[in-house]
Amino acid sequence: MLEMRKPIPVSDAIAKVINHTCQNTTEYIPLSESYGYTLAEPIIAQQDVPHFNRSAYDGFAIRSADSVGATGMNRIPFRVIDHIGAGHVAKVALAEGEAVRIMTGAAMPTHADAVVMLEQAVVTEQGFTIRKPFEPHENVSLQGEDACQGEELIPAGGFIHPGTIALLATFGYTQVRVTKKPIVGILATGTELLDTFDDLVPGKIRNSNGPMIAAQLARLGVESRSYGMLADDMDACYETVVRALRETDCLITTGGVSVGDYDYLPTIYERLGAEVLFNKVSMRPGSVTTAAVANGQLLFGLSGNPSACFTGFELFVRPALNKMMGSQKLYLPYEKAVLTEDFSKANPFTRFIRAVYRSTPQGATVTPAGFNKSNAVSSIARGNALIVLPGGSAGYEAGDEVDVLVLGVEEGTAEWLL
Amino acid sequence: MLEMRKPIPVSDAIAKVINHTCQNTTEYIPLSESYGYTLAEPIIAQQDVPHFNRSAYDGFAIRSADSVGATGMNRIPFRVIDHIGAGHVAKVALAEGEAVRIMTGAAMPTHADAVVMLEQAVVTEQGFTIRKPFEPHENVSLQGEDACQGEELIPAGGFIHPGTIALLATFGYTQVRVTKKPIVGILATGTELLDTFDDLVPGKIRNSNGPMIAAQLARLGVESRSYGMLADDMDACYETVVRALRETDCLITTGGVSVGDYDYLPTIYERLGAEVLFNKVSMRPGSVTTAAVANGQLLFGLSGNPSACFTGFELFVRPALNKMMGSQKLYLPYEKAVLTEDFSKANPFTRFIRAVYRSTPQGATVTPAGFNKSNAVSSIARGNALIVLPGGSAGYEAGDEVDVLVLGVEEGTAEWLL
């Protein structure tokens, strides 16, 4: 008896997964290890930035009032009464006609309100002369100009990147409250699977999905635990799934979700009492992608076909894990690009085509990455993006503008373009 | 005596750095740890992919010749003589009118050349019937259709991402030859610097550049070693620089590269016998960015101002490290976007403005990330991109199209847009 499954649209499937995903609890971690986490609390300015008026240049701190009337013909002289580098504080306040030699970043002396840059001064025996008047605050970084104490600078949920870390360091955070990252289990199913180190034998292939998913998780900064490969054996598979769910936050299986005689995952979901969120998505590849929830834990049943597995991960697993980690930006980066070659194959389902995306000042282009079936593996390796073609659309021609989801975001461009 | 420095264009400065950067030697590492490295040798197909003719679906393997003439009115019957799952091989060859029940990925039995999908068959007592003829190879994945043995699939220098790992696993690579990653030293200079855990005192600020650079390196997958913070003390600074050069592949210092009284880096370069590649770049912020080479090792002297330091890293250090790691794609990803607000400040130098880039099907926009001086830190935290405005250009207005370099590539988008 062949089970009939009703496909649901990609966006509905994503929404179902996200609605069943909970954000993890929070923890404190050292600032030096916080890159790639998301903030579990906003960054509030703990002090004004800068927290004192600072010289913006190497030069001389003066009272701007003393510079009024200076011209090339009427140079005004200043006496240098002190000399301070950054980190030091002038010992005396300025009186009329006095100046302090000051370095970039040093606190302005009392009564000083402008800085003459070294290249604006002509040094004399007693000090220097200037040939133009200075405005109050000229060449001075004012207290609080970057941020005021108490101001919320970055909301909770912000991704902790290098700039965030600079800000946290400025405010003295040695520990940061972040959302915990999940640990994700990976279990490959299929009697045909060999390990990477195995020699090929007739009818069998090496497991490429397991190592691939571990790397997709690594790209998200998420730790994985491999539960190896299981032959299509119902009981062994069930026991391993139960153990994996106990030991991890979320489980990804590959294979076994279709309607074949050895596709045991549907039965395992039933034995777990899991709610199946969907088991057919109107997309190519990956239409058999399945998501289920058992005791609040997500189970993703990805296709055993590499391209379908890869796509299912990026579309459904990625946003769920991002949500667990507290992120506000769950989905793959979007770009628009011009197709460089015809893509004539139409399909009633939404198509995700592995492709090479390239953006330059002359425009952004995208090119299918070669052999394009759900069992393809070479095109995953060649691609850095997915072209998205809406379901039901006719074929596309070179020159058409298409939607692109960018995957290979670790890489840059080969030429300096500017 | 004020030293006069001649600024060089950004692209010239980048070219100088790259011309003085050597690729690291290679090493073998386990496949499971290879994500983020670059391939030191091309991936050559070690076998055909698939390496045997496989069923593309769950169904029945038949001889297509036996299906000729099948219609709804003239259903052709088949006897099922065997039953194989993926990973197994049929024991017998097909004779006329015979079929083997077969699962996705299983090797085609001898003489079988087409697969009837389960939903295309009506099951009977003896087997099943079909109502249409099947072409040779219909529903079959042919040996070598994805890749042929001996074919070069990915050239040396390719970034190892999840798809690359899937391909390497397919060919049985347990170890991968990659280009070694550098270890980079970080040394912050400046008497004004406090550690993250220090309380603020008048005239001093916490070191934000050191933690920020460590995170910029982490974003590239590069290990860093901190040499802490040094007061503006010439001899101590020199000793630490010498030690750092001995212990790392490349050294980044912050501060001390301008023309102030405590800017010792120029003297240190001299004592090291280093060749200074440039010490002034026609860019804002970061015009004092310096690069030097001592005994083949690169030294980057970044500004002590956070925004200038950040920009100097992304423009010059990032491509150099990428080249050391064997990458072919050294530079920040490029995008074009529409400015959402006026940016009136013109400058003779090329400007790099920290900004928020957002791309949607309605277009890509970019918005300056707030306070925009070289000492700014909050805008680095808010931004995920750099707007690039050519030197000498007048101000820009909302609606103008501008060049953008994308930094925050770890993050995606907040909404599913398709």
Interface residues (C-beta under 8 A of the other chain):
Chain A: L2 V10 S11 I14 A15 L31 S32 Y35 G36 I43 Q47 V49 P50 H51 F52 R54 A56 D58 H83 G85 A86 G87 H88 V89 R101 M103 T104 G105 A106 A107 L118 E119 S141 E145 D146 A147 L153 I154 G158 F159 H161 P162 G163 T164 I165 A166 L167 L168 A169 T170 F171 G172 Y173 T174 G190 T191 E192 L193 T196 F197 D198 D199 L200 P202 G203 K204 I205 R206 N207 S208 N209 G210 P211 M212 I213 A214 A215 Q216 A218 R219 G221 A231 D232 S258 V259 G260 D261 Y262 D263 G304 N305 P306 F310 R318 P319 N322 S327 Q328 K329 L330 Y331 L332 P333 Y334 E335 K336 T350 R354 S359 T360 P361 G363 A364 F371 K373 N375 A376 V377 S378 S379 I380 A381 R382 G383 N384 V388 P390 D403 L407 G408 V409 E410 E411 G412 T413 A414 E415 W416 L417 L418
Chain B: L2 V10 S11 I14 A15 L31 S32 Y35 G36 I43 Q47 V49 P50 H51 F52 R54 A56 D58 H83 G85 A86 G87 H88 V89 R101 M103 T104 G105 A106 A107 L118 E119 S141 E145 D146 A147 L153 I154 G158 F159 H161 P162 G163 T164 I165 A166 L167 L168 A169 T170 F171 G172 Y173 T174 G190 T191 E192 L193 T196 F197 D198 D199 L200 P202 G203 K204 I205 R206 N207 S208 N209 G210 P211 M212 I213 A214 A215 Q216 A218 R219 G221 A231 D232 S258 V259 G260 D261 Y262 D263 G304 N305 P306 F310 R318 P319 N322 S327 Q328 K329 L330 Y331 L332 P333 Y334 E335 K336 T350 R354 S359 T360 P361 G363 A364 F371 K373 N375 A376 V377 S378 S379 I380 A381 R382 G383 N384 V388 P390 D403 L407 G408 V409 E410 E411 G412 T413 A414 E415 W416 L417 L418
